[in-house]
Amino acid sequence: MDFSFTEEQSMLRDSVASYLADHYDFDMRRAAVKSAAGWRPEVWRAFAQDLGILGAAFPEDMGGRGGGATEVMVVMEEFGKALVVEPYLASVVIAGGFLKHAPAAAAAELIGKIIAGEATFAFAWAEPQGRYALSDLKTTARKDGGDFILNGMKAVVIGAPWASHLIVTARTGGGQRDTGGVSVFVLGKDAAGVALREYPTVDERRAAEVLFENVRIPGSALIGSEGEGLPIIEQVVDEAIAATCAEACGVLRRLHEGTVEYTKQRRQFGAPIASFQALQHRMVDMFINVEQAVSMTYMAHIKLTDSAERAKAVSAAKVQIGRACRFVGQNAIQLHGGMGMTDEMAIGHYFKRATMIEGEFGSTDHHLARYETLSFAPKAA
């Protein structure tokens, strides 16, 4: 399998890496996440205006640069190396994925705002009772003339405090766990009846519990067909999982590189601890986990356009990523000792992000079970 990149994709990687090296080092990031805002809007504008990466993955007829999943993967891996908190995943990958199924006029307007850095999104899908089931919904959208009335609550909506818009899943028919009757809507966060309870996450992002109380939204806010949104949700979430795996690859590389560098400097018994054979074996095992995670992530992105294999490839990659995040992260902290978890050292911040990635959009056990189900389920005649 050829995993090589085109010249344009390599240039994209180099430009993102160069910008982050100059404007997003560890101290700058730490100051940003500790600020009242928790992120830097000026960096988001630079992503749009200086780098043009917010449009890299959109087709040219939507105002983008004609890229796709590979461009997203390149950007997300570099973001993982710098622990970027700005809402690229939610705005470009998730909202962009959904908006391709929205009415043409609304899609063109909102995608244009994403590319220009004028709109940010958060994906409100998770509910307390739902675990990782995308169709387990108590949030409802009741038809009222040409509008919908939205009621319910969404949990752990990452990036909601920064968002100008929300992508919301809701039930427009059927029972709580039915695969039918699920719909998707886009609405402004400032709509009447929307309330947020904001808080920081372990990995220093911002999230919120979002309450919808009799929120009236127009019929044009519906994405796709009413009650038939689950296949679209599954596709977009698979794309988001693949992008998150790419981010994890960047995080894992920094965990491994930082650990190797530290063991060359730390001395015990008159020698660098990197010279101890047992620790060399440990770091080789870390490297193997990183490389396996990268290969599985690349494969998942290649399979995103294959409707028959997409879900299996994505879950397989997420399983490998989850295992690698745990193994590499825990060994990085152990080899650094207690100081690895201090706020002053970058390695602890990478470990926190790796730990959170392990459970995002489904834990390792969840995706192992999903892969098994997809592999052994009876094939349709």
N, C-alpha and C positions, 0 to 999 in steps of 0.2 A: 504494500500500500504506500503510495507516494504522499508524504506529509509535508512536502516542500511548499514554500510560499511564493507568490508572484512578486515581481519587483515592486508593484504598487502596495501590496500588503506589507512587505518588508519596510518600505518607506513610511507607511502608516505607523508601524510599530516603533520605528526609530523616532518619529516626530513626537509621538505620545510619551515615549520614555524620556526624551530630551526635555520636554516641557515639565514633566513631573519631577525630574531631577533638579530643575531650576526653581520650581514654584511649589513643590509638594514634598519637601523632605520631612523627616520624622518630627522635628521641632515645630515646623509650620503646621503640620497636621494636628499635633497635640494641642497647639494653641487654638486651632479652629474648633476642634471637638469640645474643648472646655469653654468656649465662648457661649454667650447667650443664644446665638443663632444655631450653633452646632455644625455649621457648614459655611462655605464661602461662595456666595452668589457670583462674585467676580470671577472665580475659577470656572463656574458653570458657563458664564458668558464667554470666557476665553475658549472653552471647549467648542462653543458654537462659532464664534467669530474669528478666532486666531487659528485654531486647529481644524475646524470644520468636521470634527468627529461625530457630532450629533446627527449629521446627515449621511455619514459614510455607509450605513447599512440600508438606507432607503433607496428604492428604485428612482431612476432619473425622472420619470413622469410624475413623481410626487415631490420633486425638488431636491432629491438626494443625489448621492454620487454613484449609485448603481451597484453598491456592494451587497453583502448578505451576511450569512451566519459566520463565515470565516473572518470577516472584518470585525464583527462583534466579539468573536473569540480573541482576536489579537488585542483589541482595546481592553477587554475585561482582564486578560492575563496581566497586562501592564498595570491596570488599576489595582489588581491584587498585590502586586509587588510594592505599591505605594500606600496600600490601605485606603484608597479613595472612598470617601463617604457620600459624595454627591450622587443624586438619584439617576444614574445612567441606566441601570437595569430596569427600574420601574417606568421610566419615561420613554426610553428608546426601544428597549426589547419588549417589555410587556405592553405598554400603551400603544407603541407602534405596531405590535403584532395584532392587537385587537382592532385598532382603527382601520386597518386594511379591510375589515369586514363591516365598517360603519357606512352610513349613507355618504355618497361621494363628496357632497359639498362640505359636510361636517368633518369628514376625514381629511380633506385637503387643507382646511383651515387649521385644524389642530396639529396635524403633522407639520405644517409650515411653521407653527409656533414652537414646536419641539425643536426643529432643525435650527431655528433662529435663537434658541435659548430663552424664549419668552414664556414657555409653559413647562411645568414639572408635574409629574403624576405620582400617585400611590395606588397600589392594587389592594382593594379591600375584599378579601375572599375568605379568610379564616374566621371560624366561629368557635367558641369554647367547646361545644359538644362535638365538633366535626372531626377533630384530630387532623388527618391529612386528606380526608375525603372531600373532593371538590363539589360533590352534589349534596352533601349533608348540610342543608340550609334551613334556618328558621327565619332569616330575613326575607320579607315578601315585597312584591311590587304588584299592587292591585290596579287593574285597569279602571280608569275614571274618564269616560269620554275619550278624547284623544291623548290624554295624559296618563301617567302612572303615579300612584301614591306609594312611596317607599317607606317601610318600617322595619326596624331591626337593629342589630349591633354586630360590629366586626371587631375582631381582636387582633392585636399586634400588627397594626397596619404600618409597615416600615416606610419611613419617609413622609408620613402624613403631615407632620408639622411643617414641612417645607413645600408641600404640594399646592398647586393652584387648582388641580383637577383630581377626581377620583374615578377609578374604574371599579365598579361594584357588581358582584354577582348576587342575584336574588331569585327567589322562587316565584314564578308567575302561574304555576299550576302544579298538580300532582302532590304526592306526599313528601315528607321531610327528606327522605333519602332516595327518592325516585331519580332515575337518570334523565327522565323527561321532565319538562316544566321548568327548566333552568334558563335564565336569561341574563344578559350582561348589559350594563348601562354605563354611560359616561356623564359625569355631572361636575359642576364647579363646586369646590369645597366650601365656598361661601353661600351655598344655597340655603334658603330658610329651612330650619329644622335639622340641620347638621351640627352636631356637637362633638368636640374632641376632648379626650383626657390624655395629655401628652406626657411622655417619660423617656429617659435615655435607656438604651439597651446595654447589655454586657459588653458588646464590642464597639461601644461609643457612637453608635448611630442614634437616631431619634425615631420613636414610634408613637402610636396613639391607639386607644380604644375609640372607635368611631360609632356614634349613636345617630340613627336616622329616625326621626319622629315626624310622621306625616309630611315627608318631603315630596313636593309635587315636581315631577320632571316631565318634560314634553316627550311625546312619542318618538321624536327624532333622536332622542338620547339612547334609544335601543340600538345595540350592536348585534347584527345578524338577525335571525328570525326569532320571534317570541317563542319561548319554551324550548328552543332547539340550540341553546348556547353551549351545552356541555362539550361537544366535539371541538368547538373553537377554544374553549377554556383549556381543555386537555392539550391541544396543540401549542397554545401560547405558553402554558406552564412548562411543557417539555422544552420549549426554546429557552425559557428562563432558567430551567435547571441546567441545561447545557452551558449557558452563559455563566452561571454561578460556579459550575465545575471549572470553567476557564479561569475565573477569578481565583478559585482555590489553588490552581496550579501556580499562579504567581505568589500566593501566600506560602505555599509549600516550598517553593524554590528559596524564598527568603528565610524561612525557618531552617532549611538545611544549610544554606550558605552562611547564615549568621552563626550557626552552631559550629561549623567547621572553622570559621575564623576565630571564634572565641576559644576553642580548644587549642589553637595554635598559640594563643597568648597566655592562657591560664597555665601556671606551672605548679607541679607537685613533685616532691622527692627529687628536686633539682632538674626536672625535665618538663617540657610542654605535655599536657595530658593528651594531646593529639598523637603523641608517639606511643601511647599504650595500645597494645594490640586489641584488647577487648573493646576499647572505645572506637577504634578504627572499624572493627566489624559492625558496631552499632551504627556508625555513620554511613557505612556502605549499605546497610539495610534501609536506612532512611532514604538514601539516594535511589535505591531500587524502587521504593514505594512512590517517590516523586515521579520517576520516569514512567512507571506503570500508569499512574494517574493521568499524566500528560497524554500518553498514547490512547487511553480509553476516552479521554475528553475529545481528542481530535477525531476519533472514530464516531463519537456521538454527534459531532457537528456535521460530519459527512453524511450521516444517516438522517438528518433532520428533514430532508426532502423526500425520504422514502417512507410513505405512509404505513407500509407493512412492517418496517423494522424500526421506526423512529422510537416508539415507546420502550422497546426492549433495550435498544442501544443507550438511551438516556438513563434508564434505571440501572443498567450495568455500570455505566460511568459513575453514577451517583454512589453506588455501592463501593466502588474502588476509591472514590474521592473520600467518602466517609471513613473508610478504614485507614487511608493514608493520613487524613487530618488528625485522627486519633493517635496513630503510631508516631508520625513525624513530630506532631505537636508535643506529645507527652515526653518523647525522648529529647526534644530540644530543651524543654524546661528542666528535665532531670540532669542533662549534661551542663546546664548553666548553674544548677544549684538554686537555692532559695532566691537569689538575686534576679533570677529569670522572670519572676512575677512582679518585680517592682515597676512602678510607673515610669521610672527614668530609663528603663531599657526597652528597646523596641521589640525584643523577642516576645515579651509577655503580651503585647498588643497583637502581634501576629497569632499567638496561641489562642487568644480570645476570639479572634475572627475565625480561625480554623474550627474552633469548637462550635461556634454558631452555624457555620456552613454545614457542619455534619448533620444538623437537624433541619435545615431550611428546605421547604417544599417536600418534606418526607425524610425520615431517618433512614439509616442504613438497613435496619430490619424491614422497614416499610417497603423500600425499593427492592430488597431481596425477595420479599413475598410477591411484589408486583411482577418482577421478572419471572418468577416461577409460574405465576398465573398465566402470564402472556405466553410462556414457552410451552405449557402443557394443556392449555385450554383447547377444547375441540375446535377444529377449523370449520368455518362455514362451508356448506356444500356449494 
